[in-house]
Amino acid sequence: MNENFQWWQVKIDRAAAWTLLATIILFFISGYGMTKGIIDERLASNLHSNILTPIGLIAFSIHTFFAIRLSLVRWRKWNSASLASLVLIYSGFIIIFAYIGFFYQKPAAVEGRPAAENNAGNAVAEKTFTAAELAEYNGKNNQPAYIAVDNIVYDVSALFIDGQHRGCSAGYDVTAEFYDEHSKQILSGYPTVGKLITK
């Protein structure tokens, strides 16, 4: 009975190790797919964020759990207390990553603030952008990446890579494209820098 149980543990560990290896390779490929355009960006983003992350997390947890258990057995430290400790550690690890991946959102920055503030904390007039002025902030050549959604201009430099994100270019009014992919709430994590003036 004990030998059969150990045999299955080895099989599970090996399966987790191979799964982890494949997940890491696909994680890099999908990451480059999002930023370099080598595969469809929507597919790459979905694969990267929604599919590979939980699979990799589970495979990593199983594989490292068995590796640590094996070490503790060799050191004759494997007992119910070490098992309980590992279960607590891995449970916390999975809960934290699940929370970050599925529930956490950046705190609201400055959306809806009627006037920007300068470094001294004094209110300054809200900046306005024409379409031509907005186009200068395209995220390239060390420029920040700004986009307009519903005529509000957001600084999305932290998200856009070389002025691009999921096929969307910085420096433009992207209202239609934005609502095809996101809800308005996601913008609360990015600073507003002014308003787009349309004529």
C-alpha positions in Angstrom: 0.0 0.0 0.0 2.8 2.4 1.0 4.9 1.6 -2.1 1.8 2.1 -4.4 1.1 5.5 -2.7 4.7 6.6 -3.3 4.6 5.5 -6.9 1.6 7.6 -7.5 3.3 10.5 -5.7 6.2 10.2 -8.2 3.8 10.2 -11.1 1.9 13.2 -9.9 5.2 15.1 -9.2 6.5 14.3 -12.7 3.2 15.4 -14.4 3.3 18.6 -12.4 7.0 19.2 -13.4 6.3 18.8 -17.1 3.2 20.9 -16.9 5.2 23.6 -15.1 7.9 23.5 -17.8 5.3 23.8 -20.6 3.5 26.6 -18.8 6.6 28.6 -18.4 7.5 28.3 -22.1 4.0 29.3 -23.1 4.0 32.1 -20.6 7.0 33.7 -22.2 5.6 33.1 -25.7 2.3 34.7 -24.8 4.0 37.6 -23.1 6.0 38.3 -26.2 2.8 37.8 -28.2 1.2 40.7 -26.3 4.2 43.1 -26.5 5.8 42.1 -29.8 2.7 41.1 -31.9 4.1 37.6 -32.8 0.7 36.0 -32.1 -2.9 37.4 -31.9 -2.9 39.9 -29.0 -6.3 38.9 -27.6 -5.4 35.2 -27.7 -2.0 36.0 -26.1 -3.6 38.1 -23.4 -6.2 35.6 -22.5 -3.7 32.7 -22.5 -1.2 34.7 -20.5 -3.5 36.1 -17.8 -6.5 33.7 -17.6 -5.3 30.3 -18.5 -1.5 29.9 -17.9 -1.4 31.7 -14.6 -3.7 29.4 -12.7 -2.3 26.2 -14.4 1.3 27.3 -13.6 0.4 28.2 -10.0 -1.1 24.7 -9.4 1.7 22.9 -11.1 4.3 24.9 -9.2 2.6 24.2 -5.9 2.3 20.5 -6.5 5.9 20.1 -7.8 7.6 22.1 -5.0 5.4 20.5 -2.4 6.6 17.1 -3.3 10.2 18.3 -3.5 10.1 19.8 -0.1 8.3 16.7 1.3 11.1 14.5 -0.1 13.8 16.6 1.5 12.0 16.5 4.8 11.6 12.7 4.6 15.4 12.4 3.9 16.2 14.6 6.9 13.7 12.6 9.0 11.7 15.8 9.7 8.5 14.7 7.9 5.6 14.5 10.4 2.1 15.9 10.9 3.4 19.3 12.0 5.6 19.7 8.9 2.6 18.6 6.7 0.3 21.1 8.4 3.0 23.9 8.0 3.3 23.1 4.3 -0.4 23.1 3.8 -0.7 26.5 5.5 2.1 28.0 3.5 0.8 26.8 0.1 -2.8 27.7 1.0 -1.7 31.3 1.8 0.5 31.4 -1.4 -2.5 30.3 -3.6 -5.0 32.6 -1.8 -2.7 35.7 -2.2 -2.0 35.0 -5.9 -5.7 34.2 -6.6 -6.7 37.5 -4.9 -4.1 39.5 -6.9 -5.0 37.8 -10.2 -8.8 37.9 -9.9 -9.9 40.6 -7.4 -7.2 43.2 -6.8 -7.4 46.5 -8.6 -5.1 49.4 -8.3 -6.4 52.1 -5.9 -8.2 55.0 -7.5 -5.6 57.6 -8.4 -7.0 61.0 -9.4 -10.0 60.2 -11.6 -12.7 62.8 -11.4 -10.5 65.4 -9.8 -11.6 68.8 -11.2 -8.2 70.3 -11.2 -4.7 68.8 -11.2 -2.2 69.7 -8.5 1.4 70.8 -8.9 4.2 69.5 -6.8 3.5 72.1 -4.1 0.0 70.8 -3.7 -1.6 73.9 -5.2 -4.5 73.5 -7.6 -3.6 74.4 -11.2 -5.9 74.8 -14.2 -6.9 71.5 -15.8 -5.0 70.8 -19.0 -6.9 70.5 -22.2 -5.7 68.6 -25.3 -6.6 68.9 -28.9 -6.3 65.7 -31.0 -3.0 66.9 -32.4 -1.6 67.6 -28.9 -2.8 64.3 -27.6 -1.0 62.6 -30.5 2.3 63.8 -29.2 1.9 61.6 -26.1 2.2 58.3 -28.0 4.5 56.5 -25.6 7.4 56.5 -28.0 10.8 58.2 -27.8 10.5 58.6 -24.0 7.1 60.3 -24.3 4.4 59.3 -21.8 1.5 57.3 -23.2 -1.8 59.1 -23.0 -5.2 58.0 -24.2 -8.6 59.6 -24.2 -11.8 57.8 -23.1 -15.0 59.7 -23.0 -13.0 62.9 -23.6 -11.0 62.3 -20.4 -7.2 62.0 -20.9 -5.4 59.2 -18.9 -1.8 58.6 -18.4 -1.4 54.8 -19.2 2.4 54.8 -19.4 2.6 52.0 -16.9 0.5 49.8 -19.1 1.4 50.6 -22.7 4.6 49.1 -24.0 6.2 51.3 -26.7 2.9 53.1 -27.1 0.9 49.8 -27.7 -1.5 47.7 -25.7 -3.7 44.9 -27.1 -3.6 46.5 -30.6 -4.5 49.9 -29.2 -2.2 52.9 -29.8 -1.5 55.7 -27.3 -2.0 59.3 -28.4 -5.6 58.8 -29.6 -9.2 58.9 -28.5 -9.7 55.1 -27.9 -13.2 55.2 -26.5 -14.8 52.7 -28.9 -11.8 50.3 -28.7 -11.7 50.6 -24.9 -15.3 49.6 -24.3 -14.9 46.6 -26.6 -12.4 45.2 -24.1 -13.0 46.8 -20.7 -15.3 48.5 -18.3 -14.9 52.1 -17.2 -13.9 51.0 -13.7 -10.5 49.8 -14.8 -9.5 53.4 -15.6 -9.7 54.4 -11.9 -6.2 53.0 -11.4 -4.6 55.5 -13.8 -4.1 59.2 -13.4 -6.2 61.7 -15.3 -4.1 64.4 -16.9 -6.8 66.6 -18.6 -9.6 66.7 -21.1 -9.8 66.2 -24.8 -11.3 69.1 -26.6 -13.3 68.0 -29.6 -14.6 70.5 -32.2 
